[in-house]
Amino acid sequence: MQDEPIYFLCRSGVRSRAAAIVMTEAGYKNYFNVANSFEGPLDEHCHRGTLGGWKHQGLPWRQS
């Protein structure tokens, strides 16, 4: 399992980045943070989802 790529994704990228760093520091080689995460960075109105991120890019997702 240590060789399988794992991609971390959260709403803003803060938690997923921290998780990827912890796993990398623990010696795992294929753990990555998804850039801009799910909703992307804050825009000029402090809203997410308008500048980037998984959802904004039209990538597949569903809410359960």
Backbone as numpy.savetxt, mean C-alpha at the origin, in Angstrom:
# Nx Ny Nz CAx CAy CAz Cx Cy Cz
7.86 -20.10 2.22 7.04 -18.89 2.22 7.90 -17.63 2.22
9.09 -17.72 2.72 9.96 -16.55 2.74 10.31 -16.05 1.35
10.21 -16.88 0.35 10.56 -16.48 -1.01 9.38 -15.95 -1.81
8.16 -16.16 -1.34 6.97 -15.71 -2.06 6.83 -14.19 -1.92
6.53 -13.47 -3.00 6.33 -12.02 -2.87 5.01 -11.72 -2.16
5.07 -10.80 -1.23 3.89 -10.33 -0.49 3.85 -8.82 -0.63
2.67 -8.30 -0.99 2.49 -6.86 -1.17 1.56 -6.33 -0.09
2.03 -5.34 0.66 1.23 -4.73 1.72 0.50 -3.52 1.15
-0.75 -3.37 1.55 -1.60 -2.29 1.06 -2.52 -1.85 2.18
-2.58 -0.57 2.45 -3.55 -0.04 3.41 -4.13 1.24 2.81
-4.94 1.95 3.54 -5.60 3.14 2.99 -4.60 4.22 2.58
-3.71 4.60 3.49 -2.82 5.73 3.21 -1.40 5.33 2.86
-1.00 4.12 3.19 0.36 3.68 2.93 1.26 3.71 4.15
0.80 4.31 5.24 1.63 4.40 6.45 1.81 3.03 7.10
0.73 2.33 7.36 0.82 1.02 8.01 1.45 -0.02 7.10
1.10 0.00 5.81 1.68 -0.99 4.90 3.18 -0.78 4.72
3.62 0.45 4.72 5.06 0.74 4.62 5.78 0.22 5.86
5.21 0.49 7.02 5.82 0.02 8.27 5.89 -1.51 8.30
4.85 -2.18 7.84 4.83 -3.64 7.82 5.90 -4.18 6.88
6.04 -3.58 5.72 7.06 -4.03 4.76 8.47 -3.83 5.32
8.69 -2.73 6.02 10.00 -2.47 6.64 10.30 -3.50 7.71
9.34 -3.79 8.56 9.54 -4.79 9.62 9.89 -6.15 9.03
9.16 -6.57 8.01 9.43 -7.87 7.40 10.80 -7.89 6.73
11.18 -6.80 6.07 12.49 -6.73 5.43 13.60 -6.78 6.48
13.42 -6.05 7.57 14.42 -6.06 8.65 14.53 -7.44 9.31
13.45 -8.22 9.26 13.45 -9.57 9.83 14.10 -10.58 8.89
14.54 -10.13 7.72 15.25 -11.00 6.81 14.45 -11.52 5.63
13.20 -11.13 5.52 12.40 -11.54 4.38 12.75 -10.66 3.19
12.84 -11.24 2.02 13.35 -10.52 0.86 12.28 -9.99 -0.09
11.11 -10.57 -0.12 10.11 -10.22 -1.13 8.84 -9.61 -0.53
9.01 -8.68 0.39 7.88 -7.99 1.00 7.92 -6.54 0.55
6.80 -6.06 0.01 6.78 -4.74 -0.62 5.58 -3.92 -0.17
5.75 -2.62 -0.17 4.67 -1.68 0.07 4.15 -1.21 -1.29
2.85 -1.16 -1.47 2.25 -0.66 -2.71 2.28 0.88 -2.66
3.01 1.50 -3.58 3.14 2.96 -3.60 1.77 3.62 -3.74
1.55 4.66 -3.00 0.30 5.43 -2.95 -0.86 4.65 -2.35
-0.64 3.41 -1.99 -1.59 2.55 -1.30 -2.98 2.57 -1.93
-4.04 2.46 -1.12 -5.37 2.29 -1.70 -5.99 3.62 -2.12
-5.95 4.62 -1.26 -6.62 5.90 -1.57 -5.66 7.02 -1.96
-4.36 6.79 -1.91 -3.41 7.79 -2.33 -3.20 8.92 -1.32
-2.41 9.92 -1.70 -2.09 11.02 -0.80 -3.25 12.01 -0.66
-3.12 12.87 0.33 -4.11 13.93 0.53 -4.00 14.97 -0.58
-5.15 15.47 -1.04 -5.15 16.56 -2.01 -5.19 17.90 -1.28
-5.36 18.99 -2.00 -5.35 20.33 -1.39 -6.51 20.57 -0.44
-7.53 19.71 -0.50 -8.69 19.82 0.41 -8.64 18.77 1.51
-7.49 18.12 1.65 -7.27 17.07 2.66 -8.15 15.85 2.44
-8.46 15.56 1.18 -9.23 14.36 0.82 -8.31 13.37 0.11
-8.58 12.11 0.31 -7.83 11.07 -0.39 -8.66 10.54 -1.56
-8.01 9.87 -2.49 -8.70 9.22 -3.59 -8.80 10.04 -4.85
-8.22 11.23 -4.85 -8.30 12.09 -6.04 -6.97 12.22 -6.77
-5.85 11.90 -6.11 -4.54 12.10 -6.71 -3.83 10.81 -7.10
-4.21 9.74 -6.54 -3.51 8.49 -6.83 -4.04 7.37 -5.97
-3.36 6.28 -6.02 -3.75 5.12 -5.24 -4.41 4.06 -6.08
-4.52 2.89 -5.50 -5.08 1.71 -6.17 -6.47 2.02 -6.76
-7.36 2.55 -5.93 -8.74 2.83 -6.36 -8.77 3.88 -7.47
-8.04 4.95 -7.32 -8.02 6.05 -8.30 -7.48 5.58 -9.65
-6.56 4.63 -9.63 -5.97 4.12 -10.87 -6.90 3.13 -11.59
-8.04 2.82 -10.98 -8.99 1.92 -11.61 -8.62 0.45 -11.52
-7.76 0.13 -10.57 -7.37 -1.27 -10.38 -8.49 -2.03 -9.68
-8.56 -3.34 -9.84 -9.70 -4.09 -9.30 -9.74 -4.11 -7.77
-10.95 -3.95 -7.23 -11.16 -4.06 -5.80 -12.64 -4.28 -5.55
-12.96 -4.74 -4.36 -14.36 -4.86 -3.94 -14.43 -4.68 -2.44
-15.54 -4.19 -2.00 -15.77 -3.97 -0.58 -16.60 -5.13 -0.05
-16.18 -5.67 1.05 -16.96 -6.80 1.61 -17.46 -6.47 2.99
